[in-house]
Amino acid sequence: MSDADSERSPASSTATSSTTGASPSSTTARLAPPPTTSLRQRFQALREMVPGQSPDVNIKLRKEDDGNFKMIAPGTPFDEIELDESLFVAGSDGSERKSQKKRTKFRKWATGRKFVFPIGIAIGVALCAWVMNSYADLPTDFSEIMSSIPSSLDPRDLFNNLTALDTAKKAFTSRDFLVGEDATKKDGLKKRHPMVLVPGIVSTGLESWSTEPVSRTFFRKRLWGTSTMIRAVVSNKEKWLEAISLDPETGLDPSGYKVRAAQGLDAASEFIQGYWVWQKIVENLAVLGYDTNSMDMAAYDWRLSYYNVEIRDAYFSRLKSKIELLRRTNKQKVVICSHSMGGTMVLYLYANPDVDGFGGGAGPEWVDEHIESWINIAGSILGVAKAMTAFLSGEMRDTVELHPAGSWVLEKFFSRKERAKLFRQWPGASSMWIKGGNRIWGTHNAAPDDPQNATDSHGRFFSFRHAGSSSEEADLDKSTVSPNLTMNEASPYILTHTPTTFQRMVETNYSYGFESDEGQLKKNDHDHRKWTNPLEVRLPTAKNMKIYCLYGHGKETERSYWYMKEEYEHDESRSEAIGEEAICNPSDSSADNNTCVTQRTPLDFPLARKHRIDVDVTVKGSRPEVRSGVKFGDGDGTIPIISLGAMCVRGWKGKTKWNPSGIEVITQEFRHSPQTLDIRGGAQTADHVDILGSTPLNEAIMKIASGRGDLVENQIESRIEEIVEKMQWD
């Protein structure tokens, strides 16, 4: 039996065997179409299926006018069959089939990811460049990517530059668990000291717990830190604002809302899905053997003042109990690892005197007994320059930026005035106010961190250009610029342009001065307003504890500003909240015109003044650099080097007024060396947030956690030691 016969259905076989002598036409109707593709094979197979046909058959092909062929085969089922030209040619030698395979392979490649993805990136970049005149409005991460792309893209350069290709490959390679695995193999590190992680501002997710009708739709949903935040802002901005704000009088929950900090490691591991914060550190510590029995996240509601965090949530009391439990169950002292504003929270914990009992009453003896070391990562110890602009004009795009989506929400959905109002209703953010005044940050004439051969000074923290005057460098002189405010003058200036409720909150919760008198420093041990300022309070007398200051430098950071005063406006008084109508006392039965009062002055004068960063001022070649109204200095992109390192290399170094027991302080700086194609900077980044995923930082943390803190040595590369010598410490 032929191959064709074997592939015919049983029905076809039966029909064929019973049609001997039948006419060709009837036989053809009962034949199954052969499965072969060659014309010669098809004819041979069908000829064998027809009984009684002579094997000597003359076949002719005649080309028609339309380009097709007609088969002339008298006495066969194929007589006068129309044949497409392509079928005939394809069956001749297979060359057309091979060509078709090549075309199919090319189409698959041209429509595949390896081709479409890079082409899509190139088109996207071109569209962005065409739509936007500048990259100033892009989030920080994206603007850095755009600035790193060359102005002219030549494909030959990409293929010839093997270094660039290698960098690109590394940028897309996962580094999950990698540092921890290397540490166990190379240094033999393993779990020893239990870890408590203290996140910074806006890192902790906030979720709603109110069952009131006004907020019931938010129940158990994250109003901060997940995509729910974005949906809530887009769908119901006013309700989200009410929920996320605090009562300006009490600094606690507003009526109808109850928002609390999420708990556990997930509270600050990521900020919106996929954007890690503490996740890399958690992963690498887990490789050493850490789990939820030996590691915990001390999450808190960063909106509240530190005093109210304890009053409402008993945060410091609970943190103290958590440390005691970890100490007891793991048989080892605890390592506290804080980031950014979390460092100030740790200071507040240390300063709690045991005689008062507030905040659990930690005290120096307790610290020495329970704390092995404190890892202070990128601590905002002496304040953040960008926080000052946030309170004055609401221009805080980079102040608390953790994710481009979060920054985009605040920028696109809230005006500058709304952002300033929101910040003033988050008393916890006020702890980032600049501390130390002119002694630390400079005078009208000079600042400690001014560059060599300076043409301007950071000591003039705010410089105001007169309205209507030119922004050209040649026209910026005493006649067109005033006032110039130092830090001693800028702080009161900002306060006088904020509501009285905010002023009272600052006065009752914080202090930003400088204290060198040892007697007064001792008295400050019992004044909770001083506990967030390392220049007004002493470290505990814990001789056995160590402090590790780990932070980045080498990334341009906002340090001082040019400002513009705009028109006057009504301030945030009660009349603005209620409306402009007169308010009457309904309990007075004799209500008349004398009992109805208006909250505004009779002439309704606007007394507050709008402010904005003077983006028109750009001075090319100036020292320090001035661009779009901002004077830049060294830092980690968010916090200036002064705040990051001054206390570590001078204020706390050795036995000082602020470190009476001489706690050992090790400072390790990391130079910002990001990978161009890695949005988060790669293994050598020193950015304020992305440093939490950097290789050298994770290595240092694991050494300290493993009891090998002796492997973490002083490493100072910036000018910080030179800078602190220019400050007034006495």
LOBADO-579086 format. One record per residue (C-alpha): x, y, z. Coordinates in steps of 0.2 Angstrom, whole numbers, padded with zeros to 4 digits, always signed. Each point is the difference from the previous one (the first is absolute). Layout:
N
XYZ;...
//
This chain:
730
+0000+0000+0000;+0006+0017-0005;+0002+0015+0013;-0015+0008-0008;-0010-0016+0002;+0005-0001+0018;-0006+0018+0004;-0017-0002-0008;-0015-0002+0011;-0009-0017+0002;-0015+0007-0009;+0010+0006-0015;+0009-0017-0001;-0017-0009+0000;-0007+0011-0013;+0015-0002-0012;+0000-0019+0001;-0018-0001-0006;+0002+0012-0015;+0009-0011-0013;-0005+0005-0017;-0009+0016+0006;+0002+0016-0010;+0015+0012+0003;-0011+0014+0006;-0010-0011+0012;+0017-0007+0007;+0007+0017+0002;-0015+0006+0011;+0004-0015+0012;+0018+0003+0002;+0008+0007+0015;+0012+0015-0003;+0018-0007+0002;+0010+0008+0014;+0016+0002-0010;+0005+0017-0006;+0011-0005-0016;-0010+0001-0016;+0009-0016-0006;-0004-0010+0016;-0018+0006+0000;-0002-0006-0018;+0008-0017+0003;-0010-0003+0016;-0016+0003-0008;+0004-0009-0016;+0003-0016+0011;-0017+0003+0008;-0009-0001-0017;-0001-0018-0006;+0002-0005-0018;+0009+0016-0006;+0015-0002-0011;+0017+0004+0008;+0005+0009-0017;-0009+0016+0001;+0005+0015-0009;-0001+0016+0011;+0002+0017-0007;+0000+0017+0009;-0007+0015-0009;+0003+0018+0006;-0015+0011+0000;-0001+0019-0003;-0003+0003+0018;+0017-0008+0005;-0008-0016+0007;+0003-0018-0008;-0013-0012-0006;+0004-0019+0000;-0005-0010-0015;-0002-0018+0004;-0013-0009-0010;-0007-0016+0008;+0005+0005+0018;-0008+0009+0015;+0011+0015-0003;-0005+0004-0018;-0001+0019-0002;+0003+0004+0019;+0005+0018+0003;+0017+0002+0009;+0006+0016+0009;+0017+0005-0007;+0007+0001+0018;-0004-0018+0004;+0008-0006-0016;+0016+0010+0003;+0001-0004+0018;-0001-0018-0004;+0015+0000-0012;+0015+0002+0011;-0005+0007+0017;+0008+0017-0002;-0015+0010+0003;-0004-0010+0016;+0017+0004+0006;-0003+0018-0004;-0017+0000+0009;+0008-0008+0016;+0013+0014+0000;-0013+0013-0002;-0010-0007+0014;+0015-0001+0011;+0004+0019-0004;-0018+0004+0005;+0001-0009+0016;+0016+0009+0005;-0007+0017-0006;-0015-0002+0011;+0009-0008+0014;+0005+0009+0017;+0018+0000-0005;-0003+0012-0014;-0016+0009+0006;+0006+0004+0018;+0015+0010-0005;-0009+0009-0014;-0014+0004+0012;+0012+0008+0012;+0008+0010-0014;-0017+0006-0006;-0005+0004+0018;+0015+0010+0003;-0002+0010-0016;-0019+0003+0004;+0005+0007+0018;+0014+0011-0008;-0013+0007-0012;-0014+0003+0012;+0010+0007+0014;+0011+0015-0002;+0010-0005+0016;+0001-0014+0012;-0002+0011+0015;-0018-0006+0004;+0005-0019-0001;+0002-0009+0016;+0018-0001+0006;+0003-0018-0005;-0007+0003-0018;+0010+0017-0002;+0016-0009+0005;-0003-0013-0013;-0004+0013-0014;+0015+0010+0005;+0011-0015-0002;-0005-0004-0018;+0011+0008-0013;-0007+0014-0011;+0004-0010-0016;-0003-0019+0000;+0011-0009-0012;-0004-0019+0000;+0018-0003-0005;+0006+0007+0017;-0012-0011+0009;+0007-0016-0008;+0018+0006+0001;+0000+0005+0018;+0001-0017+0009;+0000+0009+0017;-0017+0007-0003;-0007-0017-0005;+0008-0008+0015;-0008+0014+0011;-0017-0002-0008;+0001-0019+0004;+0004+0003+0018;-0014+0013+0002;-0013-0013-0005;+0008-0014+0011;-0009-0003+0016;+0011+0002+0016;-0013-0008+0012;+0009-0009+0014;+0017+0002-0009;+0008+0011+0013;-0005-0012+0014;+0006-0015-0009;+0017+0007-0004;+0001+0006+0019;-0003-0018+0006;+0013-0008-0012;+0013+0014+0001;+0000+0005+0019;-0010-0014+0007;-0013+0012+0007;-0016-0007+0009;-0014+0007+0011;+0005+0006+0017;-0007+0016+0006;-0019+0003-0002;-0005+0014-0011;-0013+0014+0002;-0002+0011-0016;-0007+0017+0002;-0006+0008-0017;+0000+0018-0005;-0013+0013-0004;-0014-0006-0012;+0008-0018-0001;-0013-0008+0011;-0017-0004-0008;-0015+0008+0008;-0017-0009+0001;-0017+0005+0005;-0009-0007+0015;-0015+0011+0002;-0018-0007-0002;-0008+0016-0001;-0011+0002-0015;+0011+0014-0007;+0015-0011-0001;-0008-0018+0000;+0005-0002-0019;+0019+0001+0006;-0001-0013+0013;+0016-0010+0001;+0006+0008-0016;+0017+0008-0001;-0002+0019-0002;+0019+0002-0002;+0013-0012-0007;-0010-0010-0013;-0010+0003-0017;-0015+0002+0011;+0007+0017+0004;+0000+0005-0018;-0018-0006-0003;-0006+0009+0015;+0007+0016-0005;-0006-0001-0018;-0017-0006+0005;-0003+0011+0016;+0013+0012+0003;-0009+0010+0014;-0004-0016+0010;+0018-0006-0002;+0006+0017+0006;-0011-0001+0015;+0005-0017+0005;+0019+0003-0002;+0000+0016+0009;+0001+0003+0019;-0010+0012+0010;+0010+0016+0001;-0005+0004+0018;+0004-0017+0008;+0011-0008-0013;-0010-0016+0001;-0014-0009-0010;-0013+0012-0008;-0018-0004+0003;-0006-0015-0009;+0017-0007-0004;+0012-0012+0008;+0016-0003-0010;+0014-0011+0007;+0017-0006-0005;+0001-0018-0008;+0010-0012+0011;+0013-0014-0004;+0014-0001-0013;-0013+0003-0014;-0004+0017+0007;+0016+0008-0008;+0008-0013-0011;-0008+0008-0015;-0008+0016-0005;-0013-0004-0013;+0002-0017-0007;+0017-0003-0008;+0009+0015+0007;+0011-0007+0014;+0005+0009+0015;+0006-0012+0014;-0003-0015-0010;+0019-0003-0006;+0006+0001+0018;-0014-0012+0006;+0005-0012-0014;+0019+0000+0004;-0003-0002+0019;-0011-0014-0003;+0014-0009-0009;+0010+0001+0016;-0014-0008+0009;-0011+0014+0006;-0019-0002+0001;-0015+0008+0009;+0007-0007+0016;+0016+0010-0001;-0004+0015-0011;-0015+0012+0001;-0005+0017-0008;-0004+0014+0012;-0013+0008-0011;-0008+0016+0006;-0012+0014-0005;+0012+0013-0007;-0013+0013-0001;-0001+0002+0019;+0011+0010+0011;+0012-0011+0010;-0009+0004+0016;-0017-0005-0008;+0007-0016-0007;+0003-0005+0018;-0016+0007+0007;-0012-0007-0013;+0010-0016-0006;+0012-0003+0015;+0013-0002-0013;+0016+0002+0010;-0007-0011+0014;-0004-0014-0012;+0017+0002-0009;+0008-0001+0017;-0010-0016+0004;+0004-0007-0017;+0019+0002+0003;-0001-0008+0017;-0009-0015-0008;+0012-0002-0014;+0014+0002+0013;-0007-0014+0011;-0005-0012-0014;+0016+0001-0010;+0012+0001+0015;+0009+0015-0009;-0001+0019+0000;-0010+0008-0013;+0007+0010-0015;-0011+0015-0005;+0000+0004-0018;-0008+0017-0005;-0002+0009-0016;-0002+0019-0003;-0013+0007+0013;+0001-0017+0009;+0016+0006+0007;-0008+0014+0009;-0013-0012+0006;+0014-0010+0008;+0007+0016+0008;-0017+0003+0008;+0001-0018+0007;+0017+0002+0007;-0004+0016+0008;-0015-0006+0010;+0006+0001+0019;-0005-0015+0010;-0005+0012+0015;-0014+0007-0010;-0007-0016-0008;-0006+0009-0016;+0002-0011-0015;+0004-0015+0011;+0014+0008+0009;+0015-0007-0009;+0014+0009+0008;+0019-0002-0002;+0002-0016+0010;-0014-0008-0010;+0008+0005-0016;+0017-0007+0005;-0008-0017+0005;-0011-0002-0015;+0008+0008-0015;+0015-0007-0009;+0002+0014-0013;-0010+0013-0010;+0001+0000-0019;-0004+0018-0005;-0003-0001-0019;-0002+0017-0009;-0006+0008+0016;-0009+0017-0001;+0009+0004+0016;+0002+0019-0002;-0015+0002-0012;-0004+0001-0018;+0001+0016-0010;-0014-0005-0012;-0011-0002+0015;+0001+0019+0003;-0007+0003-0018;-0014-0012+0003;-0007+0009+0015;+0002+0017-0008;-0006-0002-0018;-0005-0019-0002;+0014-0003-0012;+0005-0017+0006;+0000-0011-0015;+0017-0008+0006;-0001+0002+0018;-0010-0016+0004;+0001-0008-0017;+0001-0019+0001;-0009-0005-0016;-0003+0010-0017;-0019-0005+0002;-0001+0008+0017;+0009+0016-0006;-0011+0001-0015;-0016-0001+0011;+0006+0014+0011;+0006+0011-0015;-0015-0003-0012;-0015+0000+0012;+0005+0013+0013;+0005+0018-0001;+0015+0008+0008;-0011+0007+0013;-0009-0017+0003;+0017-0009+0002;+0006+0013+0013;-0016-0001+0010;+0001-0019+0000;+0018+0000+0006;-0005+0012+0014;-0013-0013+0005;+0013-0013+0002;+0010+0005+0016;+0012-0015-0002;+0007+0008-0015;+0005+0015+0011;+0014-0010+0008;+0009+0002-0017;+0002+0019+0003;+0018+0007-0001;+0009-0001+0017;+0014+0010+0007;-0003+0016-0009;+0015+0011-0006;+0013-0009+0011;-0002-0015-0011;-0007+0006-0017;+0009+0017-0002;-0002+0018+0000;-0003+0014-0013;+0018+0000-0005;+0004-0019-0001;-0006-0018+0004;+0011-0014+0005;-0004-0010-0015;+0002+0014-0013;+0012-0006-0014;+0017+0007-0002;+0000+0016-0010;-0018+0002+0004;-0010+0014-0010;-0015-0002+0011;-0003-0008+0017;-0012-0013+0007;+0000+0011+0016;-0013+0011-0009;-0013-0014+0002;-0014+0011-0008;+0004+0014-0013;-0015+0009-0006;+0000+0008-0017;-0011+0016-0002;-0015-0003-0010;+0002+0007-0018;+0019+0001+0001;+0011-0010-0012;+0006-0017+0004;+0016+0002-0010;+0015-0002+0010;+0007+0017-0003;-0017+0008+0007;+0000-0010+0016;+0008+0012+0013;-0005+0009+0016;-0012+0011-0009;-0010-0015-0007;+0002-0013+0013;-0006+0001+0018;-0002-0006+0012;+0014-0013+0002;-0005-0012+0014;+0012-0011+0010;-0006-0015+0009;-0003+0010+0016;-0011+0012-0010;-0008-0013-0012;-0008-0011+0014;-0010+0014+0008;-0005+0007-0017;-0008-0016-0005;-0009-0002+0017;-0007+0018-0002;-0007-0006-0017;-0009-0015+0007;-0017-0002+0010;+0000+0003+0018;-0005-0018+0003;+0017-0006-0008;+0010+0013+0010;-0007-0007+0016;+0003-0018-0005;+0018+0004-0004;+0002+0009+0016;-0007-0014+0011;+0009-0014-0009;+0017+0005-0007;+0015+0010+0002;+0013+0005-0013;+0014+0009+0010;+0018-0003+0005;+0005-0003+0018;+0018-0002+0007;-0003+0003+0018;+0002-0017+0009;-0012+0005+0014;-0014+0005-0012;+0003-0016-0010;-0003-0010+0016;-0016+0010+0003;-0006-0004-0018;+0000-0019+0004;-0017+0004+0007;-0007+0011-0014;-0007-0011-0013;+0000+0015-0013;+0019-0002+0000;+0001-0018-0003;+0000+0001-0019;+0014+0012-0001;+0018-0008+0003;+0007+0018+0003;-0011+0002+0016;+0000-0017+0008;+0013-0013+0005;+0002-0018-0006;-0003-0012+0014;+0015-0005+0011;+0001-0017-0009;+0019-0004-0001;-0002-0017-0008;-0012+0006-0014;+0007+0004-0017;-0007+0012-0013;+0003-0003-0019;-0004+0015-0011;-0002-0006-0018;-0005+0012-0014;+0003+0005-0018;+0008+0015-0008;+0005+0006-0017;-0018+0004-0006;-0005+0018-0002;-0012+0005+0014;-0011+0015+0002;+0008+0011+0013;-0006+0018-0001;-0012+0010-0011;-0006+0015-0010;-0018+0005+0004;-0013+0012-0007;-0014+0008+0010;-0016+0001-0009;-0017+0008+0004;-0009+0000+0017;-0013-0013+0004;-0012-0005+0014;+0009-0011+0013;-0007-0016+0007;-0011+0008+0013;-0016-0007+0007;-0010+0011-0012;+0009-0009-0015;-0005-0017+0007;-0018+0005+0004;-0004+0013-0014;-0002+0018-0001;-0018+0001+0007;-0003+0007+0017;-0001-0012+0015;-0014+0002+0012;-0002-0008+0017;-0016-0011-0001;-0001-0003+0019;-0003+0019+0003;-0019+0003-0001;+0003+0018-0002;+0010-0003-0016;+0001+0016-0010;+0014+0009-0009;+0010+0002+0016;+0002-0019+0002;+0004-0003-0019;+0019+0002-0003;+0011-0002-0015;+0016-0008+0002;+0009+0011-0013;+0006+0018+0003;-0013+0014-0005;+0010+0004-0015;+0005-0018-0004;+0018+0003-0003;+0010-0015-0006;+0015-0001+0012;+0009-0015-0006;+0012+0000-0015;+0004-0013-0013;+0017-0006-0003;+0009-0011-0013;+0017-0005-0004;+0007+0012-0013;+0002-0012-0015;+0006+0014-0011;+0016+0002+0009;+0014-0011-0008;+0018+0006+0001;+0011-0010-0011;+0018-0003+0007;-0005+0006+0017;+0008-0008+0016;-0011-0008+0007;-0010-0004-0015;-0016+0009-0002;-0014-0008-0011;-0018+0004-0001;+0001+0009+0017;+0009-0013+0009;+0018+0000+0007;+0007-0018+0000;+0013-0007+0012;+0006-0018+0004;-0011-0013+0008;-0010-0015-0005;-0013+0009-0011;-0012+0003+0015;+0011+0005+0015;+0015+0011+0000;+0016-0006+0006;+0000+0011+0015;-0015-0008+0007;+0006-0018-0004;+0017+0001+0007;+0003+0015+0012;-0005-0009+0016;+0008-0016-0005;+0018+0007-0004;-0001+0015+0013;-0014+0002+0012;+0000-0018+0006;+0018-0005-0004;+0009-0004+0016;-0005+0006+0017;-0010+0016-0003;-0014+0010+0008;-0013-0009-0011;+0009-0017+0003;+0005+0000+0018;+0005-0018+0001;+0010+0000-0016;-0011-0013-0010;+0011-0006-0014;-0006+0007-0017;+0005-0008-0017;-0004+0010-0015;+0000-0008-0017;-0004+0010-0016;-0005-0007-0017;+0003+0010-0016;-0015+0000-0011;+0005-0010-0016;-0016-0005-0008;-0002-0012-0015;-0007+0010-0014;-0013-0012-0006;-0006-0005+0017;-0015+0011+0006;+0004-0004+0018;+0019+0004-0002;+0007-0018+0001;+0012-0007+0013;+0010+0015+0003;-0013+0014+0001;+0000+0011+0015;-0016+0009-0003;-0010+0004+0016;-0013-0014-0002;+0009-0012-0013;+0015-0002+0011;-0011-0012+0010;+0003-0012-0014;+0018+0003-0003;+0013-0013+0002;+0013+0008+0011;-0014+0006+0012;-0008-0017+0001;+0017-0008+0003;+0003+0012+0015;-0017-0003+0008;+0003-0019-0001;+0017+0001+0008;-0007+0010+0014;-0015-0011+0002;+0012-0015+0000;+0011+0007+0014;+0014+0005-0011;-0002+0018+0001;+0019+0001+0001;+0000-0003-0019;-0009+0017-0002;+0013+0013+0000;+0000+0019-0001;+0000+0005-0019;-0002+0019-0003;+0002+0006-0018;-0010+0017+0000;+0005+0017+0007;-0010-0003+0016;+0015+0000+0012;+0006+0017-0008;-0018+0007+0001;-0003-0004+0018;+0016+0009+0005;-0008+0016-0006;-0015-0001+0011;-0002+0008+0017;+0000-0014+0013;+0004+0010+0015;
//
